[in-house]
């Protein structure tokens, strides 16, 4: 049984699932996978309800994901509940539809499978063993309960089964592979030469009159950016930190100790006899008796496990399972293990997964950090906690006073803080503070620029706010030619060079169409020419844009050639010819590559079928949305 579980976690889809369920957990709606808790329903899918509680948690998890991904670059407006609600609900609905579809098709995941996967996850291991403490820490960091966490695993394993079943059942016939080879392994002769834009720009000669005339005709393209200069008051929670007293630190430390699980933890190993592996009860009972006899004879438990256990995942490690945890192992298993002393072996214990012999291999006393080890962190936490009420009280006072104040002097005096000033800056400033989108929306608003009023409170982050006032403003204006001379000159030179290059390329194309070969034209022009005979779609010596263009042309009749020009992304012009189209043949492809092609195409086909099945399931589902 456990070997089947291990087999199910091999391949591409296993990697995708593991990536999805790694900490931090950022998927939506984990509490809603089996129906929601209390709360008004916001949607219903085939009778299964998604509640407002489910949606709120989905929004909360989405916020954590955004914060983890974007950090200081996060626009606080992206955390608005209304902005996130529709996407969160859509994700909940998709997940519910997919889970119901998998269940309807007979897919299932047992508690034993979930427990096994959790116990084997590297995220929850220390020194190669499952750690209950680390497991609890990860759950606390993710904001998920153990029930929600196991439901998340359940849904991901279930959907992995569904996806794997559909994708792995897709197949291609030999004719499909052969037809693909005709297209994918087609060959063409490509000849080309390049006209370099950079070289042409270097040869462009421009007079001051040319530059001035171009500037006059395009002056609106050479405007300075709008700029402002600010006064501002900036409040940060760290400014309100108060040093914690020794009594406070000691009390906080004692509270931490009191909240720790002080019971010793037990490391367990087992020997499993899986009834599913035996044709009849007599054979199973004989195996149990054989294990019991070896234990009674004094043989080392680890040796017996390696020799006789049916748990192929743990037998190579002497049956080691890691730390005993009530949330991970079956209740009967935990109950029996808790009665054992160090190195003691249990009588046979029956669970849904089979018959276990259990041994306690280690008893670990709780590791309690000393006060000195925790002092700095506790002092920091207390300072932050003490600062929060004072910080927000100051924020409210700043909000009230600055709203009606003619400038920032009065609120600054009331709060005993300094009014700070910025230099000139535009919307493209690289200054981290002034580039904040919320600040810029206010700084460049017509109200602040035209009316000279103070801004509303700007929450840059959960522990930092600002109030700003525009003291000077420079509107966008056409720059004098002296300021943008080089910019105008470079732009005009590039435009003239590109135009000249395009005209030359077109002339050379006409010359080639008249009968001259690419080689003859290149020699006459003093240009280098290149060729790729029997080039495939993967040819490395041909520019990617040209290769794509060359193979987008239809079949070229024998003895003829296709001639054209192409502008590359860097501005260079390519004059090229394509001839001698040869269809690919499966016989020309090595067997190993044929197999790889077949597997790739089958997987691609399976993925398309899986996506189509998901869409059909959603189309067929009865979905009612009550979110306003």
C-alpha positions, 0 to 999 in steps of 0.5 A, a space after each residue: 500500500 505504502 509503495 503505491 503511495 510512493 509510486 504516485 509521487 513520481 514524475 512531473 505532476 508530483 513535482 507540481 503538486 509538491 510545489 503547490 503545497 510547500 510552505 508558505 501555503 498560499 492557496 485559496 479556500 482550504 477550510 472550504 474543501 469539504 463544505 464551510 463553517 458557519 457564515 452566510 453563503 456566498 456561493 453554492 456549487 451542486 449543493 456544496 456551500 462556500 461561506 463568507 467565512 471561507 471567502 474571508 479566509 481565502 482573501 486573508 491567505 491571498 494577502 499573505 501571498 502578496 506580502 510574501 511575494 512583493 515585500 516592500 514593493 507592494 502597493 497597499 491598495 492591492 490588499 483591499 478586500 473588495 479588490 481581492 474578493 472576486 478573484 478569491 471567490 472564483 478560485 474557491 469555485 474552481 477548486 470546489 468544482 475540481 474536487 467534486 469532479 474527482 470524487 464523482 469519478 471515484 478518486 479517493 485519498 485515505 487518512 493514512 496516505 495524507 499522514 504518510 506524506 506529511 510525515 515524509 515532507 522535508 518541510 517538517 523534518 529536522 535531522 531527517 526525522 519528522 518534527 512535531 514542533 516544526 510542524 506546529 511552527 509551520 502551521 502557526 506561520 501559515 495561519 492554518 489550523 491542522 484540520 485546514 492543513 490536512 484538508 489542503 493536502 487532501 484536495 491537492 493529492 486528490 486533484 493530483 490523482 485526477 490530473 495524473 489519471 487523465 494525462 497518463 491515459 493519453 496516448 499517440 499512435 505511431 501515425 500521430 508521431 510520424 505526422 508530427 515528424 513531417 512537420 517538426 523535423 522539416 528542413 530548409 536551406 536558408 541564405 541571408 545577409 545582414 545590414 547593421 543599423 549601428 554601422 549606418 547610424 555612425 555614417 549619418 551626417 547631420 547639420 545643426 539645421 537638420 537637428 533644429 528642424 526636426 526639433 521644431 517639428 517634434 518638440 512635444 516629444 521632448 518635454 520635461 517630466 512634471 515635478 513636485 517638491 514636498 513637505 511631509 510628516 512621516 510617522 513610523 511605529 519604530 519611532 514610538 518604541 519604548 524599552 521594556 523593563 526587566 520585569 516585563 522581559 522576565 514575565 514575557 519569558 515565563 509566559 513563553 515557557 508556560 505555553 511550550 509543550 513540556 512533555 517529552 517527545 517520543 521517536 517511534 519505529 514500526 514494523 508493518 504487516 499489510 493485509 492487502 499484500 497477502 492472499 489469505 488470512 493464514 499467510 498474514 497471520 504467519 507473517 505476524 507470527 514470524 515477526 513476533 518470534 524474531 522479537 521474542 528471540 531478541 533480534 534487533 528491531 531495526 534488523 527485523 524491520 529491514 527484513 520483514 516490514 511491508 512499509 517500503 518507505 521506512 523499512 530501509 531506515 529500520 522502520 523509523 517514522 520520526 516523532 510520535 504525533 497525534 495529528 499524523 498517526 492513527 489513534 490506535 497507533 498513538 494510544 499504543 505508543 504512548 504506553 511504551 517505555 524507551 526501547 520497549 516493543 508493543 504487541 500487534 496493533 491493528 489500524 486501517 493500514 494494517 498490523 503494526 509492531 511499535 518501538 520507542 527508539 528515543 525519548 527527547 526532553 523538551 529544549 527550552 531556550 534560556 532567558 538570555 537566548 530569548 532576551 533580545 527577541 522578547 525585548 524587540 517584541 515588547 517594544 513593538 507591542 508597547 509602541 503600537 497603541 502610541 503609534 496609532 494614537 499619534 496617527 489619529 491625532 495627525 489625521 484630525 489636526 492636518 485635515 483643517 491645518 493650513 500647512 504642516 507646522 501645526 500638526 508637527 508642533 502638536 506631535 513634536 516631530 519635524 516637518 521634512 522636505 523632499 527635493 524635486 522629483 517626478 513620477 519616474 523617481 528611483 527614490 524608494 519612499 517617493 516612488 510609492 504609488 499611494 504617495 505619488 497619487 496624492 503628490 501629483 493630484 490636482 487638489 494638492 497641486 492647485 489648492 495647496 492643502 494637506 493630503 489625507 493620511 497615506 498608509 505606506 505600510 502597516 507601521 508607517 504613515 505620511 501626510 504630505 503637502 506640495 510646496 512647489 510644482 513644475 508642470 511638464 514643458 517643452 525642453 529647450 533644444 540646448 537641453 535635449 540636443 544630443 537626444 534629438 540628434 541621436 533620434 534623428 540619426 536613428 530614424 534616418 539610418 533605419 529609413 535608409 536601411 529599409 530602402 536598401 533592403 527592399 532594393 536588394 530584395 528586388 535585385 534577388 528576385 530578378 535573379 541574382 543570388 544572395 551570395 552575388 549580391 553580398 559580394 557586390 555590396 561588400 557584405 558577409 553572407 551566411 547560409 544554413 543548409 538543411 536547417 531545422 526549426 532548432 537551428 542555432 546559427 540562424 537568428 531566431 526571428 529569421 528562423 521563425 519567419 523562414 518556417 512560417 512560409 508554406 511549402 516552396 516548390 522544387 527549384 524555386 526560392 522565397 525571397 524577402 527582408 526582415 527587420 530584427 528587434 535591434 533594427 538590423 535588416 536581414 535579406 534572406 532566401 529560403 529554398 529546398 523544403 524537405 519534409 521530416 521523416 520518422 525514419 531519420 529520427 533516432 529511436 530515443 528521440 522518437 520516444 521522447 517526442 511521443 512522450 512529450 506529445 502524449 503529455 501535451 495532449 493529456 494536458 489539453 484533455 485535462 483542461 477541457 475536462 475541467 472546463 466541462 465540469 465547470 460548465 456542467 456544474 450548477 453554480 449560484 453566486 450570492 456575493 454582491 
